[in-house]
Amino acid sequence: MRGLQGARAYFARELLELVVLIGVLVVFEHFYTLPVPVWIGLPIGKALFSVLFYFIFLRRMLSRRPHHAPDRLVGKVGIVVSRLAPEGQIRIQGEIWSAISRNTGAVASGREVRVLGLKGRRLIVGTTDHKS
């Protein structure tokens, strides 16, 4: 499902960019005479590039699933990669996860945290006594 939503959002943005490109060409036409190949070539070239880019790069990236189920990470130790104040990101078992800190203050990058539970797709974490 995540891949399908990402693809829809990507193509919606690309369609908007195509409409803007055509609008720019219309405004530009008032000042300069554009040859027919420019009117045809630029929008078609942009559309082809967008589709090609999607199929080569984005499709695989959008459909990628995490290697670890979040519920199996409870009790594991990870490293804070972006400050938890109270939300941020941690690296655990080679993957970056969104996390919420149970601690009252902010948790700095580089600190070790232990996964205590889940809130949706975010991990609830608490600090450990060790610094990494």
N, C-alpha and C positions, 0 to 999 in steps of 0.2 A: 504494500500500500504506500509506503514511504516513497518508493521509486516513482510510482504513478503520480503522486502529488507533486513531487519535485519536477517531473517531466512537464506536467501541466503548467506549473509556475514558470519554468524555463521558456516554454513555447509562448506563453502569454507575454512575457517580457520581450521576447524576440519579435512577436507580432507588433507590439507597441513600438519597438525600435524601427521596424519596417515602415509603419505608418508615419513616424517622425521623419524618416529618410525621404519618403515620398513628399511630405510637406515641405521639407527643405528644398527639394528639387523644384517644387511648384514656385516657391518664393524666389529661388535662384533664377528661374526661367523669366521672371519679370525684368531682370537686369541684363541677363545674357541669354543668347540662344543656345540651347543644349542640343547636341545631335541625338537622333533617335537611339543609337546604341547605348548612350549614357542612360536614357530613360528606361531602357529595357535591361541593360546589363547590370547596373548597380543594384536594383531591388532583387533581381534573380540571383546575382552573385552573393548578396548578403544572405538570402534565404538558403541557398545551397550550402554556404559556409556554416550557417547555424545548424542545419540538419547534420552535416558531416561532423561538426564538432561534437554534437550530442551523441552520435553513434560511436565515435571513436573514444571519447573521454567520459562524458557525464553519465551515460547509461550505466556503466559499471560502477561508478562512484555512488550514484544515487541508490542502487540496489544492494549495496554492500551492507551486510548485517554484522553486528558485533559478534566476536568469537565466543564471548562468554555471556551467559544469561545473567541478568543483574541479581537475581535471587541467590545465585551461587557465589557471589562476591561478598556476602555478609560474613564478617569476621576477618576478611583479608585486609592487608595493610597496603596503602598506596602513598604516593607522593603528591603534594599540592603543586600544580603547574601554573595556575592563576589564582591569586589570592582569594580566599573564601571570606566574604564579608556580607552576609553569611553564605552567599552563593558564589560558586566559582567552578574550577575544573581540577580533577585529579587524574594522575596516571596510575592505573592499576593493571597488572599483568599485561603490560604493553599497549593498553588501550586508554584513550582519554574519555572520561565520563564527567557529566555534570554532577555537581555535588552540593549539598547544603550542610553547613557546619552546625553542630549542636552547641558548640561553645558560644559564650556570650560575645567575646571579642573576635576580631578578624584573625584568620590563620594565614601566616605568610607563606609565600612560595618556598618550596624546598622542605617543608615540614612533613613528617610522617603522620598519616591519619588512618584510623581503622574504620571500616564500613560497619555501621551499627544497624542499618535497615534501609528501607526503600520508601520513596514517596513518588509514585508514578514511575517514570523512567530515570529519576534522579536518585543518587545515593545519599543517604544521611550518614555523616561521618563525625567522628570525634578525634581529638588529638591523642597521640601516644606520648610517652615520655622521651622518645628518641628524636634527635634532629638528624636529617640526612645530609 
